Amino acid sequence: MQLTKHWAAQLDDYAIDLAWSPDGTLLAAASSAGPVSLIATADGKRVHELPGHNQGTNCLAWQTGSTTLATGGQDGAVKFWDASAGQHTGTAALGQAWVEHLAWQPQNDAAPLLAAAAGRKLVFLQPDGALAHTFKEAPKTLTALAWQPAGGCVATAHFGGIHLWDADDFLLQKEFPYANGIHALVWSPDSKWLVSGNQDPSVHLWIPEKDIELHMSGYEGKVKYLSFDHTSRWLATSGGRDACIWDCTGDGPEGREPAMLPHEAPVCAVKFQNSHGLLATASADGVVQLWSPERAQPLRATVKMPAAATKLAWSPDDTLLAIGSERGAVYVLKCDG
């Protein structure tokens, strides 16, 4: 297994978010200063430079099967762009709070909803930027959101718990109290598990269909990084110098020993491939590693970057790994073997 350099690009500030276009031909890279670069996958050349958000861009998300890119910023707005033309097509103003979380509804290619969170506000937007629904404000600032892979609801987290909001009638499906801060949310691809990474520090799991809860504590620090593999069996988590891989088959990972993936510095990102079995992890010393959960010796490859990663993103076909860094560099590595 080898990771080899495909190309590199330089942003004007911290690489705050990365996302591949659905067809894999473009990588969108957002600088925390505001601009968003659309970079050709083939040769690393900038196809378009979008102005993004004047006060800084926080997040971006591609509409499934479309050239529409949504961005959220510190100006309290969600902007929509036609990536093929490099043109701004609409803006939804959400107020004074930063827009920090965006996610398109899966399993709805015709007219998916875009969930956007700003402060305590959650809204659903149409692909043209029109407002579909504004939900009642959360008790505290929204810290994470994640669509159920089946597309029926979106999960939102705040200090004190999680809400599941229905995508059809916008009603509250379920509420899960949790008496601490929540930093990350992820669903298993089969929609069975909803998992939170927490301040306390711990990982908490729910099976929403059965109202079952599990809990794993003992992490070194707050858990901010979560990723499921495409089979829904393996859950990667980190809250310190080790990444952990949990087996979520059957009744789930509670009481099981995870596979421990050691690092020399705190882990700052974990990301499974979209439809293959490799896990990429990054640590604060600039090291990026590939692992195979099913192998007795899971480490497959290691590369050292000049700066710590801020984001990891696999291309749709899993052949390329994009890495954003604290120094604004974006590296795209080819995965061979």
C-alpha positions as a Markdown table, in Angstrom:
| # | Residue | x | y | z |
|---|---|---|---|---|
| 1 | Met | 0.0 | 0.0 | 0.0 |
| 2 | Gln | 1.4 | 3.4 | -1.0 |
| 3 | Leu | 0.3 | 7.0 | -0.7 |
| 4 | Thr | 1.9 | 9.1 | -3.4 |
| 5 | Lys | 1.6 | 12.8 | -4.2 |
| 6 | His | -0.9 | 13.6 | -7.0 |
| 7 | Trp | -0.8 | 17.4 | -6.6 |
| 8 | Ala | -0.7 | 20.2 | -4.0 |
| 9 | Ala | -2.4 | 23.6 | -3.8 |
| 10 | Gln | -2.0 | 26.6 | -1.5 |
| 11 | Leu | -4.9 | 28.6 | 0.0 |
| 12 | Asp | -4.6 | 32.0 | 1.6 |
| 13 | Asp | -5.4 | 30.8 | 5.1 |
| 14 | Tyr | -6.2 | 27.7 | 7.2 |
| 15 | Ala | -8.0 | 25.0 | 5.2 |
| 16 | Ile | -11.3 | 24.9 | 7.1 |
| 17 | Asp | -13.2 | 22.5 | 4.9 |
| 18 | Leu | -12.8 | 20.2 | 1.9 |
| 19 | Ala | -15.4 | 18.4 | -0.3 |
| 20 | Trp | -15.3 | 16.5 | -3.6 |
| 21 | Ser | -17.9 | 17.1 | -6.2 |
| 22 | Pro | -20.3 | 14.2 | -6.7 |
| 23 | Asp | -18.7 | 13.3 | -10.0 |
| 24 | Gly | -15.2 | 13.5 | -8.6 |
| 25 | Thr | -13.9 | 16.0 | -11.1 |
| 26 | Leu | -13.5 | 18.9 | -8.6 |
| 27 | Leu | -12.3 | 19.4 | -5.1 |
| 28 | Ala | -13.8 | 22.4 | -3.2 |
| 29 | Ala | -11.4 | 23.8 | -0.7 |
| 30 | Ala | -12.5 | 26.5 | 1.7 |
| 31 | Ser | -10.1 | 28.9 | 3.3 |
| 32 | Ser | -11.1 | 30.3 | 6.8 |
| 33 | Ala | -10.4 | 33.8 | 5.4 |
| 34 | Gly | -13.4 | 33.3 | 3.0 |
| 35 | Pro | -12.4 | 32.3 | -0.6 |
| 36 | Val | -13.4 | 28.9 | -1.9 |
| 37 | Ser | -11.1 | 27.3 | -4.5 |
| 38 | Leu | -12.6 | 24.8 | -7.1 |
| 39 | Ile | -9.6 | 22.7 | -8.1 |
| 40 | Ala | -9.5 | 20.2 | -11.0 |
| 41 | Thr | -8.9 | 16.6 | -9.8 |
| 42 | Ala | -6.9 | 15.7 | -12.8 |
| 43 | Asp | -4.1 | 18.2 | -12.6 |
| 44 | Gly | -4.6 | 20.4 | -9.5 |
| 45 | Lys | -5.3 | 23.6 | -11.4 |
| 46 | Arg | -7.8 | 26.1 | -10.1 |
| 47 | Val | -10.9 | 26.0 | -12.3 |
| 48 | His | -12.7 | 28.8 | -10.3 |
| 49 | Glu | -12.0 | 30.9 | -7.3 |
| 50 | Leu | -15.3 | 31.8 | -5.5 |
| 51 | Pro | -15.3 | 34.8 | -3.1 |
| 52 | Gly | -17.1 | 32.8 | -0.5 |
| 53 | His | -17.9 | 34.8 | 2.6 |
| 54 | Asn | -16.4 | 38.2 | 3.4 |
| 55 | Gln | -16.0 | 37.5 | 7.1 |
| 56 | Gly | -14.8 | 33.9 | 6.7 |
| 57 | Thr | -16.1 | 30.7 | 5.4 |
| 58 | Asn | -16.9 | 27.8 | 7.8 |
| 59 | Cys | -18.3 | 24.9 | 5.8 |
| 60 | Leu | -19.3 | 23.6 | 2.4 |
| 61 | Ala | -21.5 | 20.9 | 1.0 |
| 62 | Trp | -22.2 | 19.6 | -2.5 |
| 63 | Gln | -25.7 | 18.7 | -3.6 |
| 64 | Thr | -25.8 | 15.0 | -4.6 |
| 65 | Gly | -25.7 | 14.5 | -8.3 |
| 66 | Ser | -25.5 | 18.2 | -9.0 |
| 67 | Thr | -23.0 | 21.0 | -9.7 |
| 68 | Thr | -24.6 | 23.0 | -6.9 |
| 69 | Leu | -22.3 | 23.9 | -4.0 |
| 70 | Ala | -23.5 | 25.4 | -0.7 |
| 71 | Thr | -21.3 | 27.3 | 1.6 |
| 72 | Gly | -21.8 | 28.7 | 5.1 |
| 73 | Gly | -20.0 | 31.6 | 6.7 |
| 74 | Gln | -19.4 | 33.9 | 9.6 |
| 75 | Asp | -21.7 | 36.5 | 7.9 |
| 76 | Gly | -24.7 | 34.4 | 9.0 |
| 77 | Ala | -25.5 | 33.4 | 5.4 |
| 78 | Val | -25.7 | 30.3 | 3.2 |
| 79 | Lys | -24.6 | 30.9 | -0.3 |
| 80 | Phe | -25.3 | 28.7 | -3.4 |
| 81 | Trp | -23.0 | 28.4 | -6.3 |
| 82 | Asp | -23.0 | 26.8 | -9.8 |
| 83 | Ala | -19.6 | 25.2 | -9.7 |
| 84 | Ser | -19.5 | 24.5 | -13.4 |
| 85 | Ala | -19.8 | 28.2 | -14.2 |
| 86 | Gly | -18.2 | 29.5 | -11.0 |
| 87 | Gln | -21.2 | 31.7 | -10.4 |
| 88 | His | -23.1 | 32.7 | -7.3 |
| 89 | Thr | -26.8 | 31.7 | -7.7 |
| 90 | Gly | -28.4 | 32.7 | -4.4 |
| 91 | Thr | -28.1 | 33.6 | -0.7 |
| 92 | Ala | -30.1 | 32.7 | 2.4 |
| 93 | Ala | -29.5 | 35.0 | 5.3 |
| 94 | Leu | -30.0 | 33.2 | 8.7 |
| 95 | Gly | -29.2 | 36.1 | 11.1 |
| 96 | Gln | -26.2 | 37.2 | 13.1 |
| 97 | Ala | -24.8 | 33.8 | 14.2 |
| 98 | Trp | -22.2 | 32.0 | 12.2 |
| 99 | Val | -23.4 | 29.2 | 9.8 |
| 100 | Glu | -21.2 | 26.3 | 11.0 |
| 101 | His | -23.0 | 23.2 | 9.8 |
| 102 | Leu | -24.4 | 22.3 | 6.4 |
| 103 | Ala | -25.6 | 18.9 | 5.1 |
| 104 | Trp | -27.7 | 17.9 | 2.1 |
| 105 | Gln | -30.5 | 15.3 | 2.5 |
| 106 | Pro | -29.5 | 11.9 | 1.1 |
| 107 | Gln | -31.8 | 9.6 | -0.9 |
| 108 | Asn | -33.6 | 12.5 | -2.5 |
| 109 | Asp | -32.0 | 13.4 | -5.8 |
| 110 | Ala | -35.0 | 15.3 | -7.2 |
| 111 | Ala | -35.3 | 18.1 | -4.7 |
| 112 | Pro | -33.2 | 17.4 | -1.6 |
| 113 | Leu | -33.3 | 19.7 | 1.4 |
| 114 | Leu | -30.2 | 21.5 | 2.8 |
| 115 | Ala | -30.0 | 21.5 | 6.6 |
| 116 | Ala | -28.2 | 24.6 | 7.9 |
| 117 | Ala | -27.4 | 25.4 | 11.5 |
| 118 | Ala | -26.4 | 28.8 | 12.8 |
| 119 | Gly | -26.3 | 29.5 | 16.5 |
| 120 | Arg | -29.5 | 27.9 | 18.0 |
| 121 | Lys | -31.3 | 28.1 | 14.6 |
| 122 | Leu | -31.9 | 25.1 | 12.3 |
| 123 | Val | -33.4 | 25.7 | 8.8 |
| 124 | Phe | -34.2 | 23.6 | 5.8 |
| 125 | Leu | -33.4 | 25.3 | 2.5 |
| 126 | Gln | -34.4 | 24.3 | -1.1 |
| 127 | Pro | -31.8 | 23.8 | -3.7 |
| 128 | Asp | -32.6 | 27.2 | -5.1 |
| 129 | Gly | -31.9 | 28.8 | -1.7 |
| 130 | Ala | -35.6 | 29.3 | -0.9 |
| 131 | Leu | -36.6 | 28.7 | 2.8 |
| 132 | Ala | -38.5 | 25.4 | 3.3 |
| 133 | His | -38.8 | 25.6 | 7.1 |
| 134 | Thr | -37.4 | 27.3 | 10.2 |
| 135 | Phe | -37.5 | 25.2 | 13.3 |
| 136 | Lys | -38.0 | 26.4 | 16.9 |
| 137 | Glu | -34.7 | 27.5 | 18.4 |
| 138 | Ala | -32.6 | 24.9 | 20.3 |
| 139 | Pro | -32.0 | 25.4 | 24.0 |
| 140 | Lys | -28.3 | 25.9 | 23.3 |
| 141 | Thr | -26.0 | 26.5 | 20.3 |
| 142 | Leu | -26.2 | 23.7 | 17.8 |
| 143 | Thr | -22.9 | 21.9 | 17.7 |
| 144 | Ala | -23.4 | 19.1 | 15.1 |
| 145 | Leu | -25.9 | 17.9 | 12.6 |
| 146 | Ala | -26.2 | 14.7 | 10.6 |
| 147 | Trp | -28.8 | 13.4 | 8.1 |
| 148 | Gln | -30.1 | 9.8 | 8.6 |
| 149 | Pro | -28.7 | 8.0 | 5.5 |
| 150 | Ala | -32.2 | 6.9 | 4.6 |
| 151 | Gly | -33.1 | 10.6 | 4.4 |
| 152 | Gly | -36.1 | 10.6 | 6.7 |
| 153 | Cys | -34.8 | 12.9 | 9.4 |
| 154 | Val | -31.9 | 15.0 | 10.5 |
| 155 | Ala | -30.2 | 14.8 | 13.9 |
| 156 | Thr | -29.0 | 17.9 | 15.6 |
| 157 | Ala | -27.0 | 18.2 | 18.8 |
| 158 | His | -26.7 | 20.8 | 21.5 |
| 159 | Phe | -25.4 | 20.8 | 25.1 |
| 160 | Gly | -28.0 | 18.6 | 26.8 |
| 161 | Gly | -29.2 | 16.4 | 24.0 |
| 162 | Ile | -30.1 | 15.4 | 20.5 |
| 163 | His | -33.3 | 16.1 | 18.4 |
| 164 | Leu | -34.4 | 14.1 | 15.4 |
| 165 | Trp | -36.4 | 16.3 | 13.0 |
| 166 | Asp | -38.7 | 14.8 | 10.3 |
| 167 | Ala | -37.9 | 15.7 | 6.8 |
| 168 | Asp | -41.5 | 15.5 | 5.5 |
| 169 | Asp | -43.6 | 17.2 | 8.2 |
| 170 | Phe | -40.8 | 19.0 | 10.1 |
| 171 | Leu | -42.0 | 17.5 | 13.4 |
| 172 | Leu | -39.9 | 16.3 | 16.3 |
| 173 | Gln | -39.5 | 12.5 | 15.9 |
| 174 | Lys | -37.5 | 11.8 | 19.0 |
| 175 | Glu | -35.5 | 13.5 | 21.7 |
| 176 | Phe | -32.4 | 12.0 | 23.4 |
| 177 | Pro | -31.3 | 13.8 | 26.5 |
| 178 | Tyr | -27.5 | 13.8 | 27.2 |
| 179 | Ala | -26.2 | 15.8 | 30.1 |
| 180 | Asn | -23.1 | 17.2 | 28.6 |
| 181 | Gly | -21.6 | 18.8 | 25.5 |
| 182 | Ile | -21.6 | 17.0 | 22.1 |
| 183 | His | -18.9 | 17.7 | 19.6 |
| 184 | Ala | -19.7 | 15.3 | 16.7 |
| 185 | Leu | -22.5 | 13.2 | 15.3 |
| 186 | Val | -22.5 | 10.3 | 12.8 |
| 187 | Trp | -25.0 | 7.8 | 11.6 |
| 188 | Ser | -24.1 | 4.3 | 10.5 |
| 189 | Pro | -24.8 | 3.9 | 6.7 |
| 190 | Asp | -27.5 | 1.4 | 7.5 |
| 191 | Ser | -29.3 | 4.0 | 9.7 |
| 192 | Lys | -29.2 | 1.7 | 12.7 |
| 193 | Trp | -26.7 | 3.6 | 14.9 |
| 194 | Leu | -26.6 | 7.3 | 15.8 |
| 195 | Val | -23.3 | 8.1 | 17.6 |
| 196 | Ser | -22.1 | 11.2 | 19.4 |
| 197 | Gly | -18.6 | 12.3 | 20.4 |
| 198 | Asn | -18.7 | 14.1 | 23.7 |
| 199 | Gln | -17.1 | 16.6 | 25.9 |
| 200 | Asp | -17.2 | 14.4 | 29.1 |
| 201 | Pro | -15.1 | 12.6 | 27.3 |
| 202 | Ser | -17.0 | 9.7 | 25.9 |
| 203 | Val | -18.8 | 8.1 | 22.9 |
| 204 | His | -22.5 | 7.5 | 23.2 |
| 205 | Leu | -24.6 | 5.3 | 20.8 |
| 206 | Trp | -28.3 | 5.1 | 20.2 |
| 207 | Ile | -30.4 | 2.7 | 18.2 |
| 208 | Pro | -33.3 | 5.2 | 17.6 |
| 209 | Glu | -35.7 | 2.5 | 16.2 |
| 210 | Lys | -35.4 | 0.6 | 19.5 |
| 211 | Asp | -34.7 | 3.3 | 22.0 |
| 212 | Ile | -31.5 | 1.5 | 23.0 |
| 213 | Glu | -28.4 | 3.4 | 24.3 |
| 214 | Leu | -24.8 | 2.4 | 24.8 |
| 215 | His | -21.9 | 4.3 | 26.3 |
| 216 | Met | -18.1 | 4.1 | 26.1 |
| 217 | Ser | -15.9 | 6.3 | 28.3 |
| 218 | Gly | -12.3 | 6.4 | 29.3 |
| 219 | Tyr | -11.0 | 8.6 | 26.4 |
| 220 | Glu | -8.0 | 10.9 | 27.0 |
| 221 | Gly | -9.8 | 14.0 | 25.9 |
| 222 | Lys | -13.0 | 15.2 | 24.4 |
| 223 | Val | -14.1 | 13.1 | 21.4 |
| 224 | Lys | -14.4 | 15.3 | 18.2 |
| 225 | Tyr | -13.7 | 12.7 | 15.5 |
| 226 | Leu | -16.0 | 9.9 | 14.3 |
| 227 | Ser | -16.3 | 7.9 | 11.2 |
| 228 | Phe | -18.3 | 4.7 | 10.1 |
| 229 | Asp | -17.1 | 2.4 | 7.4 |
| 230 | His | -19.5 | 1.6 | 4.5 |
| 231 | Thr | -20.5 | -1.7 | 6.0 |
| 232 | Ser | -21.7 | -0.1 | 9.2 |
| 233 | Arg | -19.6 | -2.6 | 11.1 |
| 234 | Trp | -16.6 | -0.5 | 12.1 |
| 235 | Leu | -16.7 | 2.8 | 14.0 |
| 236 | Ala | -13.6 | 4.9 | 14.2 |
| 237 | Thr | -13.3 | 7.4 | 17.1 |
| 238 | Ser | -10.6 | 9.5 | 18.7 |
| 239 | Gly | -10.2 | 11.7 | 21.8 |
| 240 | Gly | -6.5 | 11.7 | 22.3 |
| 241 | Arg | -3.3 | 10.1 | 20.9 |
| 242 | Asp | -5.0 | 6.8 | 19.9 |
| 243 | Ala | -7.7 | 6.2 | 17.3 |
| 244 | Cys | -10.1 | 3.4 | 18.3 |
| 245 | Ile | -12.0 | 1.1 | 16.0 |
| 246 | Trp | -15.1 | -0.5 | 17.5 |
| 247 | Asp | -17.0 | -3.5 | 16.2 |
| 248 | Cys | -20.7 | -2.5 | 16.0 |
| 249 | Thr | -22.1 | -5.8 | 14.8 |
| 250 | Gly | -24.9 | -7.5 | 16.8 |
| 251 | Asp | -25.6 | -5.7 | 20.1 |
| 252 | Gly | -22.9 | -3.2 | 19.5 |
| 253 | Pro | -19.5 | -2.3 | 20.9 |
| 254 | Glu | -20.3 | -1.8 | 24.6 |
| 255 | Gly | -18.2 | -4.1 | 26.7 |
| 256 | Arg | -15.9 | -5.0 | 23.7 |
| 257 | Glu | -12.3 | -4.1 | 23.4 |
| 258 | Pro | -11.6 | -1.7 | 20.5 |
| 259 | Ala | -8.6 | -2.0 | 18.2 |
| 260 | Met | -6.2 | 0.7 | 19.3 |
| 261 | Leu | -4.3 | 2.6 | 16.6 |
| 262 | Pro | -1.4 | 4.4 | 18.3 |
| 263 | His | -0.1 | 7.9 | 17.2 |
| 264 | Glu | 2.7 | 10.0 | 18.5 |
| 265 | Ala | 0.6 | 13.1 | 18.8 |
| 266 | Pro | -3.2 | 13.8 | 19.3 |
| 267 | Val | -5.4 | 12.6 | 16.5 |
| 268 | Cys | -7.0 | 15.5 | 14.6 |
| 269 | Ala | -9.0 | 13.6 | 11.9 |
| 270 | Val | -10.4 | 10.1 | 11.1 |
| 271 | Lys | -12.1 | 9.2 | 7.8 |
| 272 | Phe | -13.2 | 5.8 | 6.3 |
| 273 | Gln | -13.3 | 5.4 | 2.6 |
| 274 | Asn | -16.8 | 5.7 | 0.9 |
| 275 | Ser | -17.1 | 2.2 | -0.4 |
| 276 | His | -13.9 | 0.4 | 0.5 |
| 277 | Gly | -12.3 | -0.6 | 3.8 |
| 278 | Leu | -9.4 | 1.7 | 4.5 |
| 279 | Leu | -9.4 | 4.2 | 7.4 |
| 280 | Ala | -7.3 | 7.4 | 7.1 |
| 281 | Thr | -6.2 | 9.1 | 10.4 |
| 282 | Ala | -4.2 | 12.3 | 10.9 |
| 283 | Ser | -2.3 | 13.5 | 14.0 |
| 284 | Ala | -1.1 | 16.9 | 15.2 |
| 285 | Asp | 2.5 | 16.2 | 14.2 |
| 286 | Gly | 1.5 | 16.1 | 10.5 |
| 287 | Val | 1.5 | 12.3 | 10.2 |
| 288 | Val | -1.3 | 10.7 | 8.0 |
| 289 | Gln | -1.8 | 7.0 | 8.2 |
| 290 | Leu | -3.9 | 4.3 | 6.5 |
| 291 | Trp | -5.3 | 1.3 | 8.4 |
| 292 | Ser | -7.3 | -1.8 | 7.6 |
| 293 | Pro | -9.6 | -2.8 | 10.5 |
| 294 | Glu | -9.9 | -6.4 | 9.6 |
| 295 | Arg | -6.1 | -7.1 | 9.6 |
| 296 | Ala | -4.1 | -8.3 | 12.6 |
| 297 | Gln | -1.5 | -5.7 | 11.7 |
| 298 | Pro | -3.8 | -2.9 | 10.5 |
| 299 | Leu | -1.2 | -0.2 | 9.6 |
| 300 | Arg | -0.9 | 0.0 | 5.8 |
| 301 | Ala | 0.8 | 3.3 | 5.0 |
| 302 | Thr | 2.3 | 6.4 | 6.6 |
| 303 | Val | 3.2 | 9.8 | 5.2 |
| 304 | Lys | 4.5 | 12.9 | 7.0 |
| 305 | Met | 3.1 | 16.4 | 6.1 |
| 306 | Pro | 4.7 | 19.7 | 7.0 |
| 307 | Ala | 1.7 | 20.7 | 9.1 |
| 308 | Ala | -1.2 | 19.2 | 11.0 |
| 309 | Ala | -4.3 | 18.2 | 9.0 |
| 310 | Thr | -7.5 | 20.1 | 9.4 |
| 311 | Lys | -9.6 | 17.9 | 7.2 |
| 312 | Leu | -9.5 | 14.5 | 5.4 |
| 313 | Ala | -11.7 | 13.7 | 2.4 |
| 314 | Trp | -11.8 | 10.7 | 0.1 |
| 315 | Ser | -12.7 | 11.1 | -3.5 |
| 316 | Pro | -16.0 | 9.4 | -4.6 |
| 317 | Asp | -14.1 | 6.4 | -6.1 |
| 318 | Asp | -11.7 | 6.2 | -3.1 |
| 319 | Thr | -8.6 | 6.4 | -5.2 |
| 320 | Leu | -7.5 | 9.9 | -3.9 |
| 321 | Leu | -7.2 | 11.3 | -0.4 |
| 322 | Ala | -7.4 | 15.1 | 0.0 |
| 323 | Ile | -5.8 | 16.6 | 3.1 |
| 324 | Gly | -6.3 | 20.2 | 4.2 |
| 325 | Ser | -3.7 | 21.7 | 6.6 |
| 326 | Glu | -3.3 | 24.4 | 9.2 |
| 327 | Arg | -0.9 | 26.3 | 7.0 |
| 328 | Gly | -3.4 | 26.5 | 4.1 |
| 329 | Ala | -1.9 | 23.7 | 2.0 |
| 330 | Val | -4.1 | 21.2 | 0.3 |
| 331 | Tyr | -2.5 | 17.9 | -0.6 |
| 332 | Val | -4.1 | 15.2 | -2.8 |
| 333 | Leu | -2.5 | 11.8 | -2.5 |
| 334 | Lys | -3.0 | 8.8 | -4.7 |
| 335 | Cys | -3.8 | 5.5 | -2.9 |
| 336 | Asp | -2.2 | 2.6 | -4.7 |
| 337 | Gly | -2.1 | -1.1 | -3.8 |
